[in-house]
Amino acid sequence: MRSQARCVAHEIRNQISICELYSQVIKKHLEKSNYKNPSVENALCCITKSLKIMSSNLIDLKALDNLDLKKINAESILKEAINLSVIYIQDKDIKILLNCPAKTSMVADENKFLACVVNIIKNAIESIDEKGEITISVFKNENNLSIKFSNNGKSIPKEIQSEIFTQGFTTKETGSGLGLCICFENIKAQNGELKLIKSDSTSTDFEIIIPCC
């Protein structure tokens, strides 16, 4: 339970950071507009969604088995993840591209899957110093969806690639070493798989394999 609580606390902290950053955005726009501003409306939507994710994680503190697996649209959930993640770009010049077949569905826990994707995109953004590109590509086979996340930021050193999903392992000065570990376990609990395909001078590629329907 203690380990579970630490993992949940990490996820809550990530979502709170989104809320805090968007609150700053709202404040700036309110000073310059009369409340009717698309950016403010978008920020409020993102805050609302982040709060839902936090609520889901808080439930995990009371119950270890808290999965709500259901059919969800892959394109919609990935677009939502991108929308939540762009706040981390700040002053960088980063493009996030999505290639996903229309009407593609998968079976997952919406909030937990969303939190995992946000974490993966956030890591990709942090790996890019100033300018770069993140591409999310979705492929469908008979039983699964393959969701590939590719970025052209700094590579993960080869000698530590086998350790990145280990709880407590981190290369960040302020990192907890829980982010990718939580993503790995959450995707596994949803009958899926998260793995690092490669990381070299050309790109870093992660892949989520999740049941489709």
C-alpha positions in Angstrom: 0.0 0.0 0.0 2.8 2.4 0.8 4.3 1.8 -2.7 0.9 2.3 -4.3 0.4 5.6 -2.3 3.8 6.9 -3.5 2.9 6.2 -7.1 -0.5 7.8 -6.8 1.0 10.8 -5.2 3.4 11.2 -8.1 0.5 11.1 -10.6 -1.4 13.7 -8.6 1.6 16.0 -8.5 1.9 15.8 -12.3 -1.7 16.8 -12.8 -1.5 19.5 -10.2 1.3 21.1 -12.1 -0.9 21.3 -15.2 -3.6 23.0 -13.2 -1.1 25.5 -11.7 0.4 26.3 -15.1 -3.0 26.8 -16.7 -4.1 29.0 -13.8 -1.2 31.3 -14.7 -2.4 31.4 -18.3 -5.9 32.2 -17.2 -4.7 35.1 -15.0 -2.7 36.6 -17.9 -5.6 36.4 -20.3 -8.2 37.8 -17.9 -6.1 40.9 -17.6 -6.1 41.4 -21.3 -9.7 40.4 -22.2 -13.3 40.5 -21.2 -13.5 36.8 -20.3 -14.4 35.8 -23.8 -11.1 34.2 -25.0 -10.6 30.8 -26.7 -7.3 30.3 -24.8 -9.0 30.8 -21.5 -11.8 28.5 -22.4 -9.4 25.8 -23.5 -7.4 26.3 -20.3 -10.5 25.8 -18.2 -11.3 22.6 -20.1 -7.8 21.2 -19.5 -8.1 22.1 -15.8 -11.4 20.3 -15.5 -10.0 17.2 -17.2 -6.9 17.2 -15.0 -9.1 17.4 -11.9 -11.0 14.3 -13.1 -7.7 12.5 -13.5 -6.7 13.5 -10.0 -10.0 12.3 -8.6 -9.4 8.9 -10.3 -6.0 8.7 -8.7 -7.3 9.6 -5.3 -9.7 6.7 -5.5 -6.7 4.5 -5.9 -5.6 5.4 -2.4 -8.6 3.6 -1.1 -8.7 0.6 -3.5 -6.0 -1.3 -5.4 -8.4 -2.5 -8.1 -9.8 0.6 -9.7 -10.0 0.0 -13.4 -12.8 1.2 -15.6 -12.0 -0.5 -18.9 -14.3 0.6 -21.8 -14.3 1.3 -25.5 -12.8 4.7 -26.2 -11.9 6.5 -29.4 -8.1 6.5 -30.0 -8.0 9.7 -31.9 -10.1 11.7 -29.4 -8.1 10.5 -26.3 -4.7 11.2 -28.0 -5.9 14.7 -29.1 -6.9 15.3 -25.5 -3.5 14.2 -24.3 -1.8 16.5 -26.7 -4.0 19.4 -25.6 -3.1 18.8 -22.0 0.6 18.5 -22.7 1.2 21.6 -24.8 1.5 23.7 -21.7 4.8 22.1 -21.0 6.2 23.4 -24.3 6.4 27.0 -22.9 9.0 28.9 -24.9 10.2 26.0 -27.0 9.4 25.5 -30.7 8.0 22.0 -30.7 5.4 20.6 -33.1 3.3 17.6 -32.0 1.9 15.6 -34.9 -0.8 13.0 -34.7 -1.4 10.3 -37.3 -4.4 8.2 -36.4 -7.0 6.4 -38.5 -10.5 7.7 -38.0 -13.0 5.7 -36.0 -10.3 3.6 -34.4 -11.3 2.4 -30.9 -9.5 0.6 -28.1 -10.3 -0.8 -24.7 -8.7 1.1 -21.8 -9.3 3.1 -18.7 -9.8 6.6 -20.0 -8.2 8.6 -17.2 -5.3 6.2 -16.5 -4.5 5.9 -20.2 -4.7 9.6 -20.6 -2.3 10.2 -17.7 0.2 7.8 -19.2 0.2 9.5 -22.6 0.6 12.9 -21.0 3.6 11.6 -19.1 5.2 10.2 -22.2 4.6 13.4 -24.2 5.9 15.5 -21.3 9.1 13.5 -21.2 9.5 13.9 -24.9 9.1 17.7 -24.6 11.7 17.8 -21.8 14.2 15.9 -24.0 14.0 18.6 -26.6 16.2 21.7 -25.9 14.7 24.3 -28.1 13.2 23.1 -31.4 11.9 19.7 -32.4 9.1 17.4 -33.3 7.0 14.8 -31.6 5.1 12.4 -33.8 2.3 10.0 -32.5 1.4 7.3 -35.0 -1.4 4.7 -34.6 -1.5 1.4 -36.4 -4.2 -1.3 -36.1 -3.9 -5.0 -36.5 -6.5 -7.7 -35.8 -6.5 -7.5 -31.9 -4.4 -4.5 -30.9 -3.5 -0.9 -31.5 0.1 0.1 -31.8 0.7 3.7 -30.7 4.2 4.9 -31.4 5.6 8.1 -29.8 8.7 9.4 -31.6 10.7 12.5 -30.8 14.0 14.0 -32.1 15.2 15.2 -28.7 18.2 14.0 -26.7 18.6 10.2 -26.7 18.5 8.0 -23.7 22.0 6.6 -23.0 22.3 3.0 -24.2 23.7 1.8 -20.8 20.5 2.9 -18.9 17.8 2.0 -21.5 17.0 -1.3 -19.7 16.4 0.5 -16.4 14.0 3.3 -17.4 10.9 1.4 -16.3 12.4 0.5 -12.9 10.8 2.2 -9.9 13.1 4.9 -8.4 15.4 5.1 -11.4 15.8 8.7 -12.7 18.3 10.9 -14.5 16.6 14.1 -13.5 17.8 16.2 -10.6 14.3 16.7 -9.3 12.9 13.4 -10.6 11.2 10.7 -8.4 11.9 7.8 -10.8 8.2 6.9 -10.7 6.7 8.4 -14.0 7.6 5.7 -16.5 7.3 2.9 -13.9 3.7 4.0 -13.2 3.0 4.2 -16.9 4.4 0.7 -17.5 2.3 -0.8 -14.6 -0.9 1.1 -15.6 -0.7 0.0 -19.3 0.0 -3.5 -18.1 -3.1 -3.5 -15.9 -5.1 -2.5 -19.0 -3.9 -5.6 -20.8 -1.4 -3.6 -22.8 2.3 -3.1 -23.0 4.6 -0.1 -22.9 8.1 -0.4 -24.3 11.1 1.5 -25.6 11.7 0.6 -29.2 14.9 2.6 -29.7 16.7 5.7 -28.7 19.6 7.0 -30.7 20.9 10.1 -32.5 18.0 10.1 -34.9 15.0 9.6 -32.6 13.6 8.1 -29.4 10.6 5.8 -30.0 8.2 4.5 -27.3 5.3 2.2 -28.2 2.1 1.4 -26.4 0.3 -1.8 -27.5 -3.3 -1.8 -26.3 -6.4 -4.1 -27.1 -8.6 -2.7 -29.8 -12.2 -3.3 -30.6 
